[in-house]
Amino acid sequence: MWKKLLSKLGVGAAKVDLVLHRPHVRLGEKLEGEFLIEGGTVAQQIRKLEVELQLTVQSDGKAYRRTVAVIPVAPAFTIQPGERKVLPFSYVLPLHLPITRHSVRYTFVTRLDIADGADAFDQDAIHILPPLALEKLFQAFAKLGFREKPSSGKISAYGQEFAFFPTDMFRGTVQEVEFFALLEEEGVRLYLEIDVWNGFAGLREKEMKQEMFLRYEELDDVEGTAQALQRAIEEAVQAAQNPSFHMGTTYAPPYTAPHAYDPYHQHHPYHQHHHGGHSMMGAIGGFAAGMLAGMVTEELLEDVVEDAFDDHDLGDMLDVGDWFDGDDDII
């Protein structure tokens, strides 16, 4: 009798532990592991076993957490006293998520739903790596002497924004390079903003916008990708210093209106969407990945807008006139 009473309070109750085979995974890859379930001092009815993938974003000293996905694992079953169960776990990470950065973190929260008792929980941090195409793009920037800024990877109204600063050939000429990237069927489309030092004694900066498209086979050649980036940056510098110089393709950013995100019903990660005339891989479910343009969820907008924009009008915030304007930053 006392054992049953105590188990309802969580003392001597069943326990669960998610053991991941590796603590990191790339977007689009499968993550595997197993659940170790151990019975307590009495038999207990388990309603269900499920896992939540939770995204935590740090901004201005505050943490904002949202559930990205709810993964059902097992329906109702009974766990006997001292019994041990091992259940397999596998999950393909959606392509539309932001990658892990200093301000972007992920956690798997496992819940063992115990009937007539306190539920058992387990938490496991997971590091989400960039897809290989984005990883090679980072490597190409590194070959040019660029380093990623600590603030890189913040979430804006259009996706995850990455920022790099020069340490070599463009030092003293370029302040920083920011970009969004769209993962398309044939390659990656980059929307670059190159901040060029300009004006008297180079004390002012001029923002130059440029669009690039790199096929996946081109990205396999990191050296060639670095050369293409170098040409684009050099064009931006010349255009900033010489107004008569014709730069390559400039752009108006694609825009997707915010929409609700349901973690219980996710789109297939390879479902194609058409946006701005381009075929994009991955459903924009509200959490923008580094290689996809989209919007964060309406819920995230509602929570953060008040702190991030004070009394600014939401319609003004979503103006696509300047994709990299600081007022577009959500997180």
BAMI-348368 format. One line per field, with one value per residue (C-alpha): residue in three letters; x, y, z. Coordinates in steps of 0.1 Angstrom, whole numbers, m for minus. Each point is the difference from the previous one (the first is absolute). Layout:
residues N
aa ALA / ... $
x X / ... $
y Y / ... $
z Z / ... $
end
This chain:
residues 331
aa MET / TRP / LYS / LYS / LEU / LEU / SER / LYS / LEU / GLY / VAL / GLY / ALA / ALA / LYS / VAL / ASP / LEU / VAL / LEU / HIS / ARG / PRO / HIS / VAL / ARG / LEU / GLY / GLU / LYS / LEU / GLU / GLY / GLU / PHE / LEU / ILE / GLU / GLY / GLY / THR / VAL / ALA / GLN / GLN / ILE / ARG / LYS / LEU / GLU / VAL / GLU / LEU / GLN / LEU / THR / VAL / GLN / SER / ASP / GLY / LYS / ALA / TYR / ARG / ARG / THR / VAL / ALA / VAL / ILE / PRO / VAL / ALA / PRO / ALA / PHE / THR / ILE / GLN / PRO / GLY / GLU / ARG / LYS / VAL / LEU / PRO / PHE / SER / TYR / VAL / LEU / PRO / LEU / HIS / LEU / PRO / ILE / THR / ARG / HIS / SER / VAL / ARG / TYR / THR / PHE / VAL / THR / ARG / LEU / ASP / ILE / ALA / ASP / GLY / ALA / ASP / ALA / PHE / ASP / GLN / ASP / ALA / ILE / HIS / ILE / LEU / PRO / PRO / LEU / ALA / LEU / GLU / LYS / LEU / PHE / GLN / ALA / PHE / ALA / LYS / LEU / GLY / PHE / ARG / GLU / LYS / PRO / SER / SER / GLY / LYS / ILE / SER / ALA / TYR / GLY / GLN / GLU / PHE / ALA / PHE / PHE / PRO / THR / ASP / MET / PHE / ARG / GLY / THR / VAL / GLN / GLU / VAL / GLU / PHE / PHE / ALA / LEU / LEU / GLU / GLU / GLU / GLY / VAL / ARG / LEU / TYR / LEU / GLU / ILE / ASP / VAL / TRP / ASN / GLY / PHE / ALA / GLY / LEU / ARG / GLU / LYS / GLU / MET / LYS / GLN / GLU / MET / PHE / LEU / ARG / TYR / GLU / GLU / LEU / ASP / ASP / VAL / GLU / GLY / THR / ALA / GLN / ALA / LEU / GLN / ARG / ALA / ILE / GLU / GLU / ALA / VAL / GLN / ALA / ALA / GLN / ASN / PRO / SER / PHE / HIS / MET / GLY / THR / THR / TYR / ALA / PRO / PRO / TYR / THR / ALA / PRO / HIS / ALA / TYR / ASP / PRO / TYR / HIS / GLN / HIS / HIS / PRO / TYR / HIS / GLN / HIS / HIS / HIS / GLY / GLY / HIS / SER / MET / MET / GLY / ALA / ILE / GLY / GLY / PHE / ALA / ALA / GLY / MET / LEU / ALA / GLY / MET / VAL / THR / GLU / GLU / LEU / LEU / GLU / ASP / VAL / VAL / GLU / ASP / ALA / PHE / ASP / ASP / HIS / ASP / LEU / GLY / ASP / MET / LEU / ASP / VAL / GLY / ASP / TRP / PHE / ASP / GLY / ASP / ASP / ASP / ILE / ILE $
x 0 / 27 / 21 / m30 / m5 / 36 / 2 / m28 / 21 / 30 / 18 / 9 / m17 / 11 / 29 / 10 / 33 / 6 / 35 / 10 / 26 / 16 / m7 / 0 / m17 / m2 / m32 / m18 / 19 / m14 / 8 / m2 / 1 / m21 / m22 / 9 / m32 / 3 / m30 / m3 / m12 / m35 / m16 / m10 / m22 / 18 / m24 / 27 / 36 / 9 / 29 / m1 / 27 / 2 / 17 / 14 / 11 / 19 / m7 / 8 / 6 / m33 / m6 / m29 / m9 / m23 / m9 / 12 / m13 / m19 / 12 / m23 / 20 / m23 / m37 / m14 / 18 / 6 / 34 / 5 / 20 / 37 / m6 / 23 / m11 / 21 / m18 / 17 / 0 / 6 / m9 / 8 / 7 / m21 / 19 / m18 / 15 / 27 / 33 / 16 / 18 / 10 / m36 / m18 / m1 / m20 / m12 / m18 / m25 / m13 / m32 / m13 / m37 / m9 / m36 / m10 / 35 / 27 / 14 / 37 / 22 / 34 / 19 / 28 / 17 / 5 / 23 / m14 / 27 / m3 / m7 / 31 / m8 / m1 / 31 / 19 / m11 / 14 / 32 / 2 / m4 / 28 / 23 / m5 / 10 / m35 / m10 / m35 / m12 / m11 / m35 / m3 / m30 / m26 / m36 / m16 / m33 / 14 / 20 / 33 / 25 / 38 / 27 / 37 / 28 / 33 / 34 / 21 / m4 / m32 / 11 / m3 / m23 / m29 / m16 / m20 / m19 / m35 / m21 / m31 / 0 / m28 / 4 / m15 / m3 / 32 / 20 / 2 / m11 / 18 / m13 / 31 / 4 / 36 / 7 / 28 / 20 / m5 / 0 / 27 / 29 / m23 / m18 / m35 / m15 / m21 / m22 / 2 / m25 / 6 / m16 / 20 / m9 / 24 / m8 / 7 / 28 / 16 / m2 / 19 / 30 / 7 / 28 / m22 / m28 / 25 / 10 / m36 / m6 / 31 / m12 / m34 / 16 / 25 / m29 / m18 / 31 / 5 / m37 / 1 / 31 / m11 / m37 / 4 / 12 / m27 / m2 / m14 / m35 / m16 / m31 / m33 / m4 / m26 / m26 / m23 / m28 / 2 / m22 / m7 / 23 / m15 / 27 / m23 / m5 / 32 / 5 / 23 / 34 / 5 / m34 / 5 / m14 / 1 / 8 / 13 / 3 / 24 / m6 / 11 / 7 / m15 / m33 / 3 / m19 / 7 / 35 / 24 / 31 / 33 / m5 / m37 / m18 / m31 / m16 / 2 / m33 / m28 / 3 / 37 / m8 / m27 / 23 / 30 / m14 / m10 / 36 / 19 / m20 / m17 / m28 / 11 / m28 / 1 / m9 / 31 / 21 / m9 / 9 / 22 / 18 / 31 / 5 / 29 / m13 / 5 / m37 / m8 / 18 / m24 / 25 $
y 0 / 24 / m9 / 8 / 33 / 10 / m10 / 24 / 27 / m11 / m19 / m35 / 7 / m11 / 19 / 7 / 9 / 9 / m11 / 16 / m18 / 35 / 34 / 18 / m4 / 19 / 14 / m27 / m28 / m28 / 0 / m33 / m13 / m20 / 6 / m18 / m5 / m14 / m10 / 13 / m17 / m7 / m8 / 31 / 7 / 22 / 21 / 8 / 8 / 30 / 24 / 37 / 18 / 34 / 31 / 26 / 34 / 25 / 37 / 30 / m22 / m19 / m35 / m8 / m37 / m16 / m36 / m8 / m35 / m26 / m35 / m29 / m30 / m26 / m3 / m13 / m28 / m14 / 1 / m26 / 6 / m1 / m8 / 15 / 8 / 13 / 17 / 13 / 36 / 16 / 34 / 18 / 36 / 24 / 22 / 32 / 5 / 25 / m15 / 1 / 32 / 19 / 13 / m30 / m33 / m32 / m25 / m34 / m2 / m35 / m5 / m33 / 6 / m20 / m6 / 11 / 12 / 26 / m2 / m9 / 23 / 1 / 27 / m3 / 28 / m4 / 20 / 6 / 4 / 18 / m20 / m8 / 27 / 27 / m15 / 3 / 35 / 8 / m16 / 22 / 31 / m13 / m3 / 37 / 8 / 6 / m12 / m5 / 27 / m11 / 15 / m20 / m23 / 24 / m5 / 28 / 4 / m17 / m29 / m7 / 27 / m7 / 27 / m2 / 26 / 2 / m7 / m1 / 13 / 21 / 14 / 37 / 0 / m21 / 2 / m32 / m23 / m12 / m24 / m22 / m31 / m19 / m37 / m6 / m31 / 6 / 20 / 28 / 35 / 26 / 34 / 20 / 33 / 13 / 29 / 20 / 27 / 32 / 37 / 24 / m21 / m30 / 8 / m6 / m33 / m6 / m31 / m18 / m28 / m28 / m33 / m31 / m35 / m29 / m35 / m29 / m13 / 34 / 0 / m33 / 20 / 22 / 18 / 9 / 11 / 23 / 15 / 7 / 16 / 21 / 13 / 9 / 19 / 18 / 11 / 14 / 19 / 15 / 9 / 17 / 20 / 8 / 7 / m5 / m36 / m25 / m27 / m35 / m11 / 20 / m12 / 6 / m27 / m27 / 2 / m25 / 12 / m15 / m30 / m23 / m30 / m32 / m22 / m30 / 2 / 6 / 2 / m25 / 16 / m5 / 13 / 27 / 35 / 27 / 35 / 30 / m21 / m25 / m37 / m4 / m32 / m3 / 13 / 34 / m10 / 32 / m7 / 14 / m21 / 15 / m11 / 9 / 33 / 1 / 14 / m11 / m11 / 23 / m10 / 10 / 33 / 7 / m7 / 19 / 29 / 19 / m2 / 3 / 28 / 18 / 20 / m5 / m8 / m37 / 10 / 23 / m29 / m23 / 26 / m18 / 31 / m10 / m36 / 6 / 30 / m3 / 6 / m33 / m20 / m21 / m17 $
z 0 / 10 / m31 / m22 / 17 / m2 / m36 / m8 / 15 / m22 / 28 / m12 / m34 / m34 / m17 / m36 / m15 / m37 / m11 / m33 / m22 / m6 / 14 / m34 / m33 / m33 / m14 / m20 / 16 / 22 / 38 / 18 / 35 / 25 / 30 / 32 / 21 / 36 / 21 / 35 / 32 / m13 / m33 / m19 / m30 / m26 / m22 / m26 / m6 / m21 / m6 / m7 / m20 / 16 / m14 / 24 / m12 / 22 / m6 / 22 / 30 / m4 / m12 / m23 / m4 / m25 / m9 / m35 / m2 / 21 / m8 / 11 / 11 / 16 / 9 / 33 / 18 / 35 / 17 / 27 / 32 / m8 / m37 / m26 / m35 / m29 / m29 / m32 / m9 / m35 / m13 / m33 / 7 / m21 / m24 / 10 / 34 / 10 / 8 / 34 / 8 / 31 / 5 / m16 / 20 / m1 / 25 / m2 / 29 / 6 / 18 / 15 / 6 / 31 / 8 / 35 / 8 / m6 / m35 / m5 / m21 / m16 / m18 / m26 / m18 / m37 / m23 / m35 / m26 / m33 / m32 / m20 / m26 / 27 / 17 / m33 / m4 / 35 / m10 / m31 / 21 / 22 / m30 / m7 / 36 / 13 / 35 / 13 / 25 / 35 / m8 / m32 / m3 / 14 / m11 / m21 / m17 / m30 / 13 / 18 / m8 / 0 / 4 / m8 / 5 / m20 / 15 / m32 / m35 / 6 / 33 / 1 / m31 / 11 / 34 / m2 / m22 / 9 / m18 / m2 / m21 / m17 / m6 / m35 / m21 / m20 / 24 / 26 / m6 / 21 / 9 / 10 / 17 / m2 / 23 / m17 / 17 / m19 / 2 / 13 / 15 / m3 / 32 / m15 / m12 / m31 / m2 / m33 / m7 / m24 / m10 / m9 / m10 / 5 / m13 / 23 / m22 / 2 / 38 / 0 / m12 / 30 / m18 / m29 / 23 / 18 / m33 / m9 / 34 / m5 / m33 / 14 / 29 / m22 / m23 / 31 / 11 / m35 / m2 / 34 / m9 / m36 / m5 / m38 / 4 / m8 / 26 / m6 / 9 / 28 / 16 / 18 / 26 / m3 / 27 / 16 / 23 / 35 / 7 / 29 / 6 / 13 / 15 / m1 / m38 / m18 / m38 / m17 / 1 / m38 / m11 / m26 / 3 / m27 / 12 / m18 / m32 / 17 / 9 / 36 / 19 / 34 / 14 / 17 / 32 / 18 / 13 / m27 / m7 / m9 / m36 / m3 / 1 / 20 / 31 / 36 / 14 / 9 / 36 / 1 / m17 / 26 / 29 / m13 / m19 / 32 / 14 / m33 / m16 / 29 / m16 / m37 / m24 / m11 / m36 / 0 / 14 / m29 / m26 / m26 / m10 / 19 / 7 / 24 / 18 / 37 / 6 / m17 / 26 / 21 / 22 $
end
